[in-house]
């Protein structure tokens, strides 16, 4: 194994989670955590100074969230290697992450060795998907199944998840720093694309897609 350390920056809004993964990675001979951030905004400000080989981030964070963080990081540094470490175990989130420009997707329930393998693979310029996610994605492609949720834009997808969780238009507007009117427009478009009549139907669609717990 090479003596060269892979420098990693961890981005997660939960301090305990960051601490746990930092401890896990310290058990590796070739991976070194050089910095941490608790939000996407903080990561975007810090990553260029730290210059990590691999940026490891969550996608469900307050503020701009992980997908927008990926977009902003790659806009500043197109070559930055990004690995998403997420609590979401569905194919849809993994697909959106790769589409946004991340090089890998691993769930938080993965064994420590899987996370290390993912970091090493992404560092080498490879795409890495957790085996279960990769298998589910392959089955989906072979079967040719298409989920209408894929038609949503990134902003609509974010609003859709919050609506499905039972949040009000005002709560979502406050959380995303948008006007209630803008959220209302997104809501209209989401219902049209998904063929849903109300929030309860949106919740059912999200549960069936594995995006939220029943």
Steps between C-alpha positions, in 0.01 A plus 500: 500500500629850421639719778317796354206604716160572348391828656127508579260773609182389681177700461201411720274711720519248787815537710470147641473354150812686384685390811400138444612489139821685584583234759423225249724654237785553748528121510618508140866525400435706188209734581536822696218737603635853452182699564131503586196714425150493646315646202518528124561873527797441730639230271481727194694770689768268640573226251724701268731600786515143630529346150381150599561211262147380572205698638269267697158654560146432610215614275228560761625812676328826598567799276609438142520122551729247337391517136540878486832465684623261230398749229672794671819306576532373142429848364809620691712188452375270220765237581404464867420137587182464703364197686151518648441326833124493554228355722283451189509143369297553182620500140342837428728699731805313368404575141449871572835520678686349204311727261607799710865401453592295808722197437357267761209415728517303826235465770574570865417141595797375295790325669808712562692304237240589234543870575878465476471309171273774366744776598790314336300434182380860467854623564619287206242662276254210507123504558401311816150389597421294807436143370128490598436837334695400189301176470166678541602756238602226258171315546311824439689563177451143374127506576467840336285624787462877520390685811306825441694658790803505269323769297525748791769766496745509793305782668168325443644176637610677818157662544329167423689321780413772752132499397490121526634528855198715586662842510291804411573735211611769747733261685661391174531860383681591824727193483600558136512881522238533227167682486178307573388601150804329345435186708138512385615506137727202564212321672276553197768366264571202726132402512473532124807285434409233755127499442433568868200690632617578853780465756380158616539362148847656478592323824380165360711550185806584713451193722458269199821641352683431827573869551339530844408249769132394519 
